[in-house]
Structures are given as C-alpha cells and as structure tokens.
Amino acid sequence: MFLEPTLTRDGTLDGAWWPCSTDLHRELPGLIRILHDRLGPVLRVRLDVAAWDDVPAHLLIDGRFLRISGLPAAPNTIRVIRGNQDGFLLLVVPPDTTAPVAAAAMRTAARTGNTLSADEILARCHGPARGRMQGTRIHRYRASDRAAVLALIDADRLPGQPACTPDMLDQAVTETSHRDPAPWADFENPRTDVLVDPDDRVIGVVSHVVHRSNSAPGRSCGCTDGRTWT
C-alpha cells in the first residue's frame, strides 16, 4: 500500500493498494490496520463491488465496526473515509497483476499531483513485460523531452524521496554536477535515449556512460512505465 506523501489530496488519487486476492473478508482488515496508523480511525469504505467475491454491509475489525458500500462510478478504486466524510481515494490494483506492473501503477497513483484516473494508470502500466512494444522507436534525448522524462523519473521514485528537478536532470544529461563534479571526470560523455510510442509520447528513458580506462559501459538504468530496458 502506497500513500501520496503530502496527504494534501491535490491529485486524482491519494495512493494505491495491491491486495493478494478478491476475498474482501481476508484483505480489508490488513489495509484498515495500516491506514489506522497513518490516518487515524477509518469509519467507512466505498469500493468497486464488482471487483470482489462478496461485499458485506460491514466488518468487525479490532473491535470497531467498519461500514462498507459500493462506489459504482469509480472502478478499480476504494474510498476510505474518516469522520465528517473526510475521504481518501486509492487505486486498487487487481490481485493477478504482475509485480512490475503493480509497482509502477502504485508509484504513479501515489505521485504528488497525479492527474490520471485509476483506469488510465492501469492501462498505461499494463503491456509487454519484455522487448520493444510494437510501433515504438528510440531517439536521442532532447530538450523538448525534459518534462516527460521528469514525469517518468518522478513516477519511479519511492514515496517520500525528493523529486528530480529540471536542473538536476540537465546536469545529469550534460555530464555536470555542481555538488560533486569529480566523479564525472572518469567517464566519457553520457548518452541518454528516450523511447516513444506511435503517438510520439515519451514512455521510457535510459542513460549510460563509459569509463575512460576501458571500453566497458557503466550500468544503465531505464524505465518504461516501471519496466527496465536496454
């Protein structure tokens, strides 16, 4: 379970939950206990009834009655409500989702300022686990890619970690660092490429450097909606 770190509820979603099964009696108590520690007592939940095997009107969890009702207008979500109708909307990742896809979806849902709906996040994060997607192509990083690349980096960071700023990205792709320039002297110029889909949207980024002492490339790191590629 991920929560958006600021808890300001400025985005479309306030976090994400990846249950192990569609048995609400088994899965919901664990979520409520975790949320109790972060948010305080949860009095009610509203959820996508069609996503669960059985939806009781209430559950008794640790001596407290939790009211449960449907949320038909928002599939793949659950709204957890404290007092005075104070609610937090979470993405519910289907239990049979693969771990890389689930992790990418949860990070996106918990990202500060996220504007994607639950269905949009799941659609973007699902895809081939290996290899290039049909119709995609690669080009060298350019300044016009900066906003999209920053969004990918932000989606891949863990909640609570500082965001990558435009200045930090510019330094990384141009082999500079104001804080500690010395390590860069040992490397050739870095190469950064982006992966774009048929609509020319940036969906992945990868960067690598070569050490001057030999021709072996350094470790490369990339993400395409939570998947690595080289």
JOLINKA-V909911 format. One record per pair of residues at least 24 apart in sequence whose ideal C-beta (glycine too) atoms are under 6 Angstrom apart, sorted by the first residue. I is the first residue (numbers start at 0). J is the second residue. Records with the same first field share a line. If there is no record, write none. Layout:
I->J, J
This chain:
0->33
1->105, 109, 158
3->109, 111
4->158, 159
5->111
9->112
10->112, 113
11->113, 114, 116
12->88, 90, 108
13->87, 88
14->89, 109
15->89, 90, 105, 108, 109
16->89, 91
17->92, 101
18->94
19->94
20->94
21->51, 52
22->52
23->51
28->60
31->60
34->79
39->81
41->79
43->80
44->77, 79
45->70, 78
46->70, 77
47->74
75->117
76->117
90->117
99->225, 226
100->124, 125
102->225
103->224, 225
106->154
107->154
109->158
110->153, 154
123->224
124->224
134->197
135->194, 196
137->192, 194
139->192
140->172, 191, 193
144->193, 201
147->201
148->204
151->204, 222
155->222
185->211
186->210
194->223
